[in-house]
Amino acid sequence: MVSKRISSALQRGLIAAAVLGLCGQSGFAGQDEDLDLIPDSVSSAQTAPPAAPAGGGNSFKFFIEDEAQANSPRSHPLIPLPDKYVPAWSNRFTLYGRMDIRLSPALNLTVADRFNHLSDRYSDFPSGVVQNDLSEAYLSWNICRENYLDVGRINLKSGAAIGFNPADFFRKNSVSLRTSEDPVVLRENRLGTVMARVQSILPFGALTLAAAPEISDKPGRLITDKSSFALALDRTNAYPRYLGKISSSYKGISSDLLYYNENSDSFFGANVSRSAGEKLVFYCEWSGGRRYSLTTDALLYDAKLYGVDGSRYAYAVPGDSRKRFRNQAVAGFSYTESARKRSTFVEYHYNEAGMTRADWKNWYYAGYIERLITFPELAPVYALVNTALWSIRDYAQRSMEPVTRQQIFIRNQWQEAFTKRLDLADLLQVNPLDRSFFAQSSAKYNLNDNLSLNLTLYFYAGAQRSEYGSVNKWNAIKTGLTYLF
């Protein structure tokens, strides 16, 4: 939805945003394509180390994929994306590989890499943007019995929900390229974090300990620079981080308790899921800790990114810019029809750091003010304000959390629908405050065991002053093919 960052003139933009009431009188608190995340079944936090390749051998997975997307921009969006066009079409070519190699009876190597070539109507064929993401690369050592040590770049996931995972503490800034709007895809394809992880199987369940170092963002380094093959470790390892997790299962109840520390700030998390018969699973997920609102976090993040002391401006904006204990939570259930191979997930998402109704009102007002005051000499200032405004939504998308305080999420997946070759997936995200919604419908038709055709439709609906009604496009269609080899 948004990927334009604040320019070098961020300082003026932040000041202007404050002056125009970015977060207004009522509070300074509170989506590559636009909005998608989800898994196919309720996957509570990993309670055991990944299994070695079947039969003690090696495992390889490779595919090529090409997808073209056509967008339908809104003719007169309320707040246009600053210096940002919505291309009529874009194309992505991807080569993906994953290898799990048994180096010895006790030592495994895992490597996953994704090479992308991106182009749109403004690119001169065959030029475009090349982006390579080394998403995982780590060694796993079975130290003794049920004790494991992993070292390297690891995509560590936690959570019982599928649309939003408050207790998935390593999710922030991990999505390098939004190849899909389905949370399941984003959760699996994101960049891992360089860390050391210890996992132990205990009588009551499992214990996981992880430590990730801070990696500085000095310019000109392969590990952090902005080139096509850079590792972007300054994003995944921007701060020293530590995680402790205890997982257990008892009489059909699976649970996780988590403690997470980032740059000396402590957070707590919990996941619980319980089956009710063969079809129903109820689950909830929670995290809490001292943090700023989403709006303040976004401004501070960009201020740091561009070398500006943004804290001065965050505190200058009236409202809830305090750093205080805030909660994030998900409550939901899944219903599985085994005979039809169909599953439905329904979730309620709560993000106390997200934007409230008053915050949205101030967001629209700050961006609309230029239509009320026609001073041409202020046009550069308005552009900077719009950049700051969209930066907030971009930050929420990169943090993989709802931009608004409350959200309803529904997803239905149907494998072998009507025919054994067709798989369908539909999802719906609703903002109950303004009744706007995002809907996605996907179909995959398997021509054979290796080749599939893909089709995805996106819709953003709502009033002009609503979360999804203010997105700068109202629908999109994406089609492509995937070849496994």
Residue pairs with C-beta under 8 A, 6 or more apart in sequence:
1 31
1 33
1 34
1 35
1 393
1 394
1 397
1 471
1 472
2 31
2 81
2 84
2 390
2 391
2 393
2 394
2 397
3 32
3 394
4 81
4 82
4 83
4 84
4 387
4 390
4 391
4 394
5 302
5 305
5 306
5 387
5 391
5 394
6 13
6 302
6 305
6 306
6 384
6 387
6 388
6 391
7 13
7 306
7 384
7 387
8 306
9 384
10 302
10 303
10 306
10 308
10 310
10 384
10 388
11 308
11 313
12 381
12 384
13 381
13 384
13 385
13 387
13 388
14 299
14 303
14 308
14 310
14 313
14 388
15 313
16 381
16 384
16 385
16 388
17 299
17 313
17 317
17 366
17 384
17 385
17 388
17 389
18 313
18 316
18 317
20 365
20 366
20 369
20 385
21 318
21 362
21 365
21 366
22 28
22 295
22 317
22 362
22 363
22 366
22 385
22 388
22 389
23 29
23 295
23 317
23 318
23 319
23 321
23 359
23 362
24 318
24 319
24 358
24 359
24 361
24 362
24 365
24 366
25 318
25 319
25 362
26 319
26 356
26 358
26 359
26 361
26 362
27 293
27 319
27 320
27 356
27 358
27 359
27 362
28 293
28 295
28 296
28 314
28 317
28 318
28 319
28 320
28 321
28 359
29 293
29 294
29 295
29 296
29 319
29 320
29 321
29 353
29 354
29 355
29 356
29 359
30 293
30 294
30 295
30 351
30 353
30 354
30 355
30 356
30 359
30 403
30 404
30 405
31 393
31 396
31 397
31 403
31 438
31 471
32 177
32 178
32 179
33 69
33 178
33 180
33 181
33 458
33 476
33 478
34 181
34 438
34 458
34 460
34 471
34 473
34 476
35 181
35 397
35 429
35 438
36 178
36 180
36 181
36 182
36 183
36 185
36 186
36 427
36 440
37 162
37 163
37 164
37 181
37 182
37 183
37 184
37 185
37 186
37 187
37 400
38 162
38 163
38 182
38 183
38 184
38 185
38 187
38 345
38 411
38 427
39 162
39 183
39 184
39 187
40 184
40 343
40 413
41 334
41 336
41 343
42 160
42 161
42 162
42 273
42 281
42 283
42 334
42 345
43 157
43 159
43 160
43 162
44 159
44 160
44 247
44 254
44 255
44 256
44 271
44 273
44 283
45 157
45 158
45 159
45 160
45 167
45 245
45 247
45 256
45 258
45 271
46 157
46 158
46 208
46 247
47 205
47 206
47 247
47 248
47 249
47 254
47 256
48 199
48 201
48 206
49 140
49 148
49 150
49 199
49 201
50 110
50 140
52 100
52 102
52 108
53 59
53 100
53 101
53 102
53 108
56 102
56 105
57 102
58 99
58 100
58 101
58 102
59 99
59 100
60 97
60 98
60 99
60 100
61 96
61 97
61 98
61 99
61 484
62 95
62 96
62 97
62 98
62 484
62 485
63 95
63 96
63 482
63 483
63 484
63 485
64 93
64 94
64 95
64 96
64 482
64 483
64 485
65 92
65 93
65 94
65 96
65 480
65 481
65 482
65 483
66 91
66 92
66 93
66 94
66 480
66 481
67 91
67 92
67 94
67 179
67 454
67 478
67 479
67 480
68 89
68 90
68 91
68 92
68 478
68 479
68 480
69 89
69 90
69 91
69 92
69 476
69 477
69 478
70 88
70 89
70 476
70 477
70 478
71 86
71 87
71 88
71 89
71 90
71 473
71 475
71 476
72 473
72 474
72 475
72 476
73 86
73 88
73 472
73 473
73 474
74 471
74 472
74 473
74 474
77 470
77 471
77 472
78 364
78 367
78 368
78 464
78 465
78 470
79 363
79 364
79 367
79 368
79 386
79 389
79 390
79 470
80 386
80 472
81 386
81 390
81 472
82 383
82 384
82 386
82 387
82 390
83 383
83 387
84 390
84 472
85 122
86 472
86 473
87 120
87 121
87 122
88 121
89 120
89 121
90 118
90 119
90 120
90 121
91 118
91 119
91 120
91 128
92 116
92 117
92 118
92 177
92 179
92 480
93 116
93 117
94 114
94 115
94 116
94 117
94 179
95 114
95 115
96 112
96 113
96 114
96 115
97 111
97 112
97 113
98 110
98 111
98 112
98 113
98 136
99 109
99 110
99 111
99 112
100 108
100 109
100 110
101 108
101 109
101 110
101 111
102 108
103 109
103 139
105 142
106 141
106 142
106 143
107 139
107 140
107 141
107 142
108 139
108 140
108 141
109 138
109 139
109 140
110 136
110 137
110 138
110 139
110 140
110 152
111 134
111 136
111 137
112 134
112 135
112 136
112 137
113 132
113 133
113 134
113 135
114 132
114 133
114 135
114 177
114 189
115 130
115 131
115 132
115 133
116 130
116 131
116 132
116 133
116 177
116 179
117 128
117 129
117 130
118 128
118 129
118 130
118 131
118 177
119 125
119 126
119 127
119 128
119 129
120 128
123 129
129 228
130 228
131 176
131 177
131 228
132 228
132 229
133 176
133 177
133 191
133 232
134 153
134 231
135 153
135 155
135 176
135 189
135 190
135 191
135 192
136 152
136 153
136 154
136 155
136 192
137 152
137 153
137 192
138 150
138 151
138 152
138 153
138 154
138 192
139 150
139 151
139 152
140 148
140 149
140 150
141 148
141 149
141 150
141 151
142 148
143 149
146 200
146 201
146 202
147 198
147 199
147 200
147 201
148 198
148 199
148 200
149 196
149 197
149 198
150 195
150 196
150 197
150 198
150 199
151 195
151 196
151 197
152 192
152 194
152 195
153 191
153 192
153 193
153 194
153 195
153 231
153 236
154 192
154 193
154 194
154 195
154 197
154 210
155 170
155 174
155 188
155 190
155 191
155 192
155 193
156 170
156 192
156 193
156 195
156 197
156 210
156 243
157 165
157 168
157 170
157 171
157 187
158 165
158 167
158 168
158 169
158 170
158 245
158 256
158 258
158 269
158 271
159 165
159 166
159 167
159 168
159 271
159 285
160 254
160 256
160 271
160 272
160 273
160 283
160 284
160 285
160 330
161 283
161 284
161 285
161 330
161 332
161 347
162 183
162 184
162 332
162 345
162 347
162 411
163 183
163 330
163 332
163 345
163 347
163 349
163 407
163 409
163 411
163 427
163 429
164 183
164 328
164 330
164 347
164 349
164 351
164 400
164 401
164 402
164 407
164 409
165 171
165 187
165 285
165 330
165 400
166 269
166 285
166 286
166 287
166 328
166 329
166 330
166 351
166 401
167 256
167 258
167 269
167 270
167 271
167 285
167 286
167 287
168 187
168 400
169 241
169 243
169 258
169 260
169 262
169 267
169 269
169 287
170 193
170 212
170 236
170 241
170 243
171 187
171 190
171 399
171 400
172 398
172 399
172 400
173 235
173 236
173 238
173 398
173 399
174 190
174 191
174 192
174 193
174 235
174 236
174 400
175 186
175 189
175 190
175 191
175 397
175 398
175 400
176 190
176 191
176 232
178 186
178 397
179 185
179 189
180 186
180 189
180 456
181 440
181 456
181 458
182 425
182 427
182 440
182 442
186 400
191 232
191 235
191 236
192 236
193 212
193 236
193 237
193 241
194 212
194 213
194 215
194 233
194 236
194 237
195 210
195 211
195 212
195 213
195 241
196 210
196 211
197 208
197 209
197 210
198 207
198 208
198 209
198 210
199 206
199 207
199 208
199 209
200 206
200 207
204 248
205 246
205 247
205 248
205 249
206 246
206 247
206 248
207 244
207 245
207 246
207 247
208 243
208 244
208 245
208 247
209 243
209 244
209 245
210 241
210 242
210 243
210 244
211 240
211 241
211 242
211 243
212 236
212 237
212 240
212 241
212 242
213 237
213 240
214 237
214 238
214 239
214 240
214 263
215 223
215 224
215 233
215 234
215 237
215 238
216 224
216 234
217 224
217 234
217 238
218 224
219 225
222 229
222 230
222 231
223 230
223 231
223 233
223 234
224 230
224 231
224 232
224 233
224 234
239 262
239 263
240 262
240 263
241 260
241 261
241 262
241 263
242 260
242 261
243 258
243 259
243 260
243 261
244 258
244 259
244 260
245 256
245 257
245 258
245 259
246 256
246 257
246 258
247 254
247 255
247 256
248 254
248 255
248 256
249 255
252 274
252 275
253 272
253 273
253 274
254 271
254 272
254 273
254 274
255 270
255 271
255 272
255 273
256 269
256 270
256 271
257 269
257 270
258 268
258 269
258 270
258 271
258 287
259 266
259 267
259 268
259 269
260 266
260 267
260 268
260 269
260 287
260 289
261 267
265 289
265 290
265 291
266 289
266 290
267 287
267 288
267 289
267 291
268 287
268 288
268 289
269 285
269 286
269 287
269 288
270 285
270 286
270 287
271 283
271 284
271 285
271 286
272 283
272 284
272 285
273 281
273 282
273 283
273 284
274 281
274 282
274 283
275 281
276 282
278 336
278 338
279 335
279 336
279 337
279 338
280 333
280 334
280 335
281 333
281 334
281 336
282 332
282 333
283 330
283 331
283 332
283 333
283 334
284 329
284 330
284 331
284 332
285 329
285 330
286 327
286 328
286 329
286 330
287 327
287 328
287 329
288 325
288 326
288 327
288 328
289 325
289 326
290 323
290 324
290 325
290 326
291 297
291 323
291 324
291 326
291 353
292 300
292 314
292 321
292 322
292 323
292 353
293 320
293 321
293 326
293 353
293 354
294 351
294 353
294 354
294 355
294 392
294 395
294 396
294 399
294 401
294 403
295 321
295 355
295 359
295 392
296 314
296 317
296 321
297 353
297 395
297 399
298 391
298 392
298 394
298 395
298 396
299 310
299 313
299 314
299 388
299 391
299 392
300 310
300 311
300 314
301 395
302 310
302 388
302 391
302 395
303 309
303 310
303 311
303 313
303 314
304 310
314 321
315 321
326 352
326 353
327 350
327 352
328 350
328 351
328 352
328 353
328 401
329 349
329 350
330 347
330 348
330 349
330 350
331 347
331 348
332 345
332 346
332 347
332 348
332 409
333 345
333 346
334 343
334 344
334 345
334 346
335 343
335 344
336 342
336 343
336 344
337 343
340 414
341 414
341 415
341 416
342 412
342 413
342 414
342 415
342 417
343 412
343 413
344 410
344 411
344 412
344 413
345 409
345 410
345 411
345 412
346 409
346 410
347 408
347 409
347 410
348 406
348 407
348 408
348 409
349 402
349 406
349 407
349 408
349 409
350 405
350 406
351 401
351 402
351 404
351 405
351 406
351 407
352 405
353 401
354 396
354 401
354 402
354 403
354 404
354 405
354 406
355 363
355 392
355 403
355 404
355 405
356 405
356 433
357 433
357 434
360 404
360 433
360 434
360 465
360 467
361 465
363 389
363 392
364 465
364 470
366 385
366 389
367 385
367 386
367 389
369 382
369 385
370 378
370 379
370 382
370 385
392 403
393 403
396 402
396 403
397 403
403 467
404 431
404 433
404 467
405 433
406 431
406 432
406 433
407 429
407 430
407 431
407 432
408 428
408 429
408 430
408 432
409 427
409 428
409 429
409 430
410 427
410 428
410 430
411 425
411 426
411 427
411 428
412 424
412 425
412 426
412 427
413 423
413 424
413 425
413 426
414 423
414 424
414 425
415 423
416 422
416 423
417 423
417 424
421 445
421 446
421 447
422 443
422 444
422 445
422 446
423 443
423 444
423 446
424 441
424 442
424 443
425 441
425 442
425 443
426 439
426 440
426 441
426 442
427 439
427 440
428 437
428 438
428 439
428 440
429 437
429 438
429 439
429 468
430 436
430 437
431 437
431 462
431 466
431 467
431 468
433 467
434 462
434 463
434 465
434 466
434 467
434 469
435 462
435 463
435 466
436 460
436 461
436 462
436 463
436 466
436 467
436 468
436 469
437 461
437 462
437 468
438 458
438 459
438 460
438 461
438 468
438 471
439 458
439 459
439 461
440 456
440 457
440 458
440 459
441 456
441 457
442 454
442 455
442 456
442 457
443 454
443 455
443 456
444 452
444 453
444 454
444 455
445 452
445 453
446 452
447 453
449 484
450 483
450 484
450 485
451 481
451 482
451 483
451 484
452 481
452 482
453 479
453 480
453 481
454 478
454 479
454 480
454 481
454 482
455 477
455 478
455 479
456 477
456 478
456 479
457 475
457 476
457 477
457 478
458 475
458 476
458 477
458 478
459 474
459 475
460 468
460 469
460 471
460 473
460 474
460 475
461 468
461 469
461 474
462 468
462 469
462 470
463 469
464 470
